[in-house]
Every structure is written in C-alpha cells, then in structure tokens.
Amino acid sequence: MLVNTVISRAVHQPGNHQLEFNAAHLPDGAYTIRLSGEEGILTKPLIMSK
C-alpha cells in the first residue's frame, strides 16, 4: 500500500485553499483522497491514468 501525505496536521484558517499535487511519480491506478476538518472527514476516489 502506498501512502502519500501532502499536508499533515497543519492548521489553516477557514476558507478556500488550493494545493498543487505532482503525481508524476505515481503509477496509474485508483487512489483515495482524504480531507479532514472540524466538520468531519471527506473521502473521494481518484482514478489516475497517464
């Protein structure tokens, strides 16, 4: 299993945020994106095909 943490335990002010994620080193496949905050956890699938 591959685990890649982009932002870990960072505290951000409420609002919109952008993040650039370079997936060039990752193989094609199915991944899961997980975002967590005070209101709960959001998990979304990501299918990567180069």
Secondary structure, DSSP 8 states (H G I E B T S, - for coil): -----SS-S----SS--------TTS-SEEEEEEEEETTEEEEEEEEE--
